[in-house]
Amino acid sequence: MTHKSYLVLLSLLAALVSTTALAQKAGSGSDQIATFASPIQDLPTEGSIWGMPVNVHGQTTYINQRYNNFTSSYSGMNSLSSDKAMSYTWSGTLFFGARIAPNTDVYFNPEVVSGVAFSGLTGLGGFTNGEATKANGAQAKFYSARAFARHTINQEGDKVVLENEANQITQTVSSNRVVLTGGQFSTLDIFDDSRYAKDPRIQFMNWGNMTYLAYDYAADARGYSWGLAGEWYLDNWVMRASRMLAPKSPNGRDLNWQIFNTYGDQVEVERQHNIADLPGKVSVLAYRNKMMLARFSDATNYVIQNNAQGTQAINNVRNNMQYKTGIGLHGEQALTNDLGVYARAFTSDGHTETMSFTEADNSISVGMGMNGTQWKRPNDSIGISMMQNGLSSYRRGYLQAGGVSYFIGDYASTSQTISYTPERIGEVYYNATVIKNVLAGLNFQHIINPAYNSARGPVNIVSFRIHAEF
């Protein structure tokens, strides 16, 4: 798609949003996109072209974050700046869909993003804005976020209606079905769904509330990849598996298309249930990545033998294919019609550097989400969460020896001994519906031991967001 075509699409988006609007979400059971949109009179989002069902949705989000000076005994190459700072992101996405056969849909999501991250996106394990990974400066960047096909194979079972949403044309499916998705999408579109903590555009902003922070899922630098995923729905059970392309280099923008040589595999089993007629679920997810990665033991030896303190020695020992594995547990439960709670826990083996996500080898998070029915604002929402992130002994050893990793590395001098301790983050947000399909929100994050270093912080980050969808 040409640059001019993107501008036309975004102009259309702006015109629609100015009327009041926007939405999101996929229909195979989970999607990284959450939605709160309502239909808009005289603005249909679903119809047909030459007898073919089609739909279109869109979203735009602006997030502004700030913090004041915080205590820091010292700073290193990849430390979060201790000086007063401001960060922002803006994104706009269109969601086009078409049903090319009775049970086969195709979707395309052009996206534009601009923004500036705190300290060049370094100095934290749990970064504070889930949109920040997509931004690469103040100049707007246009790209394809998703371009995929989805085929549903229905088996005998109860009828389930999937409503018109972003990346989902209205469809009646069976409670027992197989869903195949192939093309460009995010691993998080398929795996680790959550009603309460998933989409940083309208829910919690911190990366540790998008998914398990220690889940090093395969993706490019923006969080998307290409691959094939399968889902098998059996009434209250769902089984998922996928293979996704890995980046050519850790946290790189370009993907390696040798999918049988380097890849990210994941499997998930989910059990949905009702307690007192209130929905909940429990899921277990495991992954295995294969890629040319540095082992922390080799990188630590390199730092010591070559007096390479203060350098990214991981770049010098990336010599062999490595496997990286991890497993996690996720549970959530509605306590009332307006209130629900969730918890996630995950551990990775921690022998190798990060492939695609962030610097964490174990993580745990708990939280709750609630709408405003009790105070007569049912379209408002509030969320409260706490999380703790940790490093493996191998990653800690490398950093304490003076090594610098991709996102973190506080080494300052031989006189500074870094005392690594878990990074702890508390997050709270409130979203208020301003007009139909437009919300404004405030978010506060309190970060203790940023980048796992007890000599720095705490950091208090205040955020403002405005989000619209149709």
Salt bridges, closest charged atoms under 4 A:
ASP105 OD1 - ARG99 NE 2.66
GLU111 OE1 - LYS134 NZ 4.00
GLU111 OE2 - ARG201 NH2 2.83
GLU131 OE1 - LYS134 NZ 3.37
GLU131 OE1 - ARG201 NE 3.18
ASP189 OD2 - ARG146 NE 2.65
ASP192 OD1 - HIS330 ND1 2.79
ASP192 OD2 - ARG344 NE 2.94
ASP216 OD2 - LYS324 NZ 2.92
GLU231 OE1 - ARG240 NE 3.16
ASP265 OD1 - ARG243 NE 2.72
GLU268 OE1 - ARG240 NH1 2.98
GLU270 OE1 - ARG240 NH1 2.94
GLU270 OE1 - LYS281 NZ 3.34
GLU332 OE1 - HIS330 NE2 3.19
GLU353 OE2 - ARG318 NE 2.71
GLU359 OE1 - ARG395 NH1 2.29
ASP361 OD2 - ARG395 NE 2.81
ASP380 OD2 - ARG377 NE 2.33
GLU469 OE1 - HIS467 NE2 2.65
